[in-house]
Amino acid sequence: MTIYCKHEEASLHTIMDTLAQIEQYITGEMTGAERAAFEETLKQDTALQQEVDAYKDIIAGIEQAETDAFQGMMQGWEKQIKEEAQPQQAKVRRLFSPRMTMALAAVVVLLLTFTFIFNPFAEPVNLYDSAFQPYADQLTRMGAGDEGFDQQKANQAMAFYNQEQYEEALPLLKELAAENTDMPILTLYQGIAEMEIFDYNSAQESFSSLSSTSLALQGEWYNILISVKADSISATDMAALRLITEKEGHPYQKQAEKLLEDIISTKGEID
């Protein structure tokens, strides 16, 4: 891999590659032989050292600046870049070398394109927290039902569930689901509790078992949320989300549309 371009007038594409390598180096993503080679180049190339230091300063500025101040910095960079690009105008004193001017231009492009990465003033999107809502409690004080249904146990289980104490709710929900196999809602609550305590395999089994019940659509939605919570969203999940967005009357159509939009804006298209 070419680590650094020695030509003074490097292309924007090369500058972007160099910036990507600098970012990987600073964030620790660059490891092994590639990192060793980069550090060796860094020792010998003072221009690269300056750019690494400048990049660190830019990141620090992004993290510390107020929104208006940072926008002002961006406008200043854009103004300088425009001035540099007009050779017919009187020469002005340069604050940065041509290489650094191009590097800053690339940073501006990255900031505008990937705002969610570089903008410290926008709350990062937590895909799961944004999409997940516990299925509403329909068991507490349900009243007289099947003679074999343990309402007291159900009330206790849902008290834990409503307080997001899923680990405590789960054994009670499992007992209720085993005792009342004709009540798929118990399996749905069970799957949600399993998902919330990171038992993804069990949760998937619970949600998938709802496919032939009246809660098939709910199971379909929460099955996708397993991948979101586990940060393992696949092309299959994206396809399933799109199908939900196309189903008029699907109880999670709007949520699926928002989740799909959030995934694309955060992670891009997933193939």
N, C-alpha and C positions, 0 to 999 in steps of 0.2 A: 504494500500500500504506500502511495506517495504521502509522506508525512507533511511536507511543507514546500511550497512553491518558492523558488529563489528569484523568479522574475519580478522586477519592481512593478510592472503593470500587469498584475495577475488578473485573470478573468473573474467576474463575479461568482461564477460557479466554483472556481478554485477557492476563492475567499470563503464561500459558504462551507465548503468542505473543511477548510482550516478552522473556521469557527466551531464547526461540529466537533472536530478533534480537540480543540481547546476546552470546549464544554465538557466532553467526556473525560478529559484529563482532570479538570477542576472538580467535577462531581464524583470522581473515583470510578466511573464506568469503564475507563480505559485501564486494562490490567495486563499483566504478563509481559511478553516480548514487545507488544505494541507500545506499552507504557515506557518500557526501558528504552526503546528506540526514540520515542518522543522526547524523553528527558535528556538523552544524549544530544539530540538536535538542539534542545533548549539551552544546553550548556554552551554551545558553540555559536548560536544565532541570537545576537542581542536584539534584533528586530522582533523575533518571535517572543523573546522574553518580555519586551515592551507590550506586545499585543496580549500576552497572557495576563500581565498586570492590568492593562487597560480593561480587559474583559472582566477581571475580578472587580475593578472599580465600577464598571457598568452594572454588574449584578448587585453589588452593594448599594449603588445608587437607587436601583429599582426597588430594593427591599426597604430603603429608608426614606425615600422621597415622598412627599405628599403628591396627590394626584395632579394638581395644577402645576406644581413645580416640575414634575416629571414630563408632563405634556410640553412644558416650555422647553425642556432639554431636547425633546424630540424635534420640536419646531426649529430650534437652533441648529441641530444637526442637518435637518432637511434644507435649511437656508444655506448652510455652508456647502452642502453637496451641490446645490443649484449654482452657487457662485463658482465652484470649482469646474462645473461643466460648461461655463461660458468663457472661453478663451479670449473673446473679443473685448471683454471688459478689463478694466485696469486690474493689475495683479494685486491681490490683497494678502496680508500676512496670514500664513496658514497656522492654525492651531494644531493640526494633525498632518501627518505625512499622507501622500496619496493612498498608500496602502491602508492606513488607519481610517481615512475618509470612507473608503470602500467598505471597510469592515463595519464601521458605524452604520453605513447605509444598509448593509446586510442585517445588522441588529434591528434597525427600524422595521425592515421587511418582516423579520421574524416576529417582532413585537406585534405588528398589525395582523399578521396571519395567525399567530398562535397566542392570542391574548390570554387564554386560560393558563398558559405555562408561565408567561413572564409578568403578567399583571398581578401585583401583590395586593391590589385594592379590591379585587373581585374574589368573593368567597369561592374556593375550589368546589367543584360539583362532586358530591359523594353520591354516585349513581344509585347505590342501594338505599341509602337513607332518603333520597329524594323520591324513589319509586315505591318503597315498601310502606304499606299500611296493614296493620293486623286486621284480619277478618273480624267484623263486628260480632260482639257477644250476643248470641241468640239462645243461650242455654240457661243463664242465671234466672232463677225464679220463673222457669218455663211453665210451672204449674203441672197439673195432673196430665200424665201421658201414659205410656205403656207401664203396666204394673211393675215390670222388672227394671225400670229406669231409676237409677239412684240419683235423685235430684240433689240431695245433700252433697254427694261427692262431686256432682257437676258444678254446683255453686262454689265449692271449695277450689276446684280446678280452675274455674274461670276467674275467681278472685286473684289467683296467682297470675293467670294469663293477662288479665287487665292491668296488672301492676308490672308487666313485663318481667315477671319472675318465671321464665319459661322452664328453667331446670326443675323447679318445684312443681310446676303444672304438668310436666310431661308424663310422669308415672301415673297420675290420676287420669289423664286423657287416654293413655294407652289402655288402662283398665276399662274405662267407659267404652272405648271403641271395640274392645274385645267382647264386652258384654252386650253391646248393641250394634251388631253388624249391619243392621238395616238403617243406620243413621250416619250417612257419609260425612255429615258436618263434623262429627267427632274425629274422623280421620283427617279432615282438613285442618282442624285446630292442632291435631297431633303433628302433622307435617310442618306447620308453621313453627311450633315449638322446637322441633328437631332442627329446622333450618336456622333458627335464632341461636341455638347452642352449637352450631357448626357441624352437626351430624348430617352432612349433605346426602350421603348414600341413603340413609333411612328416610330423609325428607323426600327424596326423589321417588322412592318406593311408595310412600304415602300419597303423594300428589298423583303419580301415575295410576294408582289404583282407583282414582276417581274418574277415569276416562269414560266409564260406562254408567256413570251416575248423573244425578241432576246437578252436580257440582263440577262437571267436567271442565267447564270454561274457567272456573276458579283454579282448579288444579293445573290447567295449562299455563295460566298467568304466574302462579307461584313457582312452578317448575322453572320458568325462565329466570325468576328472581334468584334461584339457587346459583346460577352461573354468574349473575351480577354480583351477588354477595361474595362468591368465591373468586371474583375477578378472573373468570375463565370464559368470557363471552366468546362464543364461536359463530361461524357463519350460519350454522343451523339455528342458533338462538336468534340471530338477526332475521333470518327468514321467517321464523315463528312469530317474531314481533311484528313483522310487516303483514303477516296474515291476519293478526289480531286487529291491526289498524284498518284493514280492509273489510272487516266484518261489522256491518251496521248492526247496532244493538248489542254488541259484545260488551259485557259489564266493565271491561278494562280497556276499551278502545282508546279513550282519551289518555289514560295513563301510559298505554303502549306508545302512542304518538310522541308523548313528551320524553319517555325513556329512550326511544329510538333517536330522537333529535339530540338528547344529551350524550348518548354513546358516540354518535357521529362527530359532535362538536368536541368531545373529549379525546376519543381514541381514533377517530377517522373511520372510514369504511373497513369492515372486517371481512376478509375473504376466506 
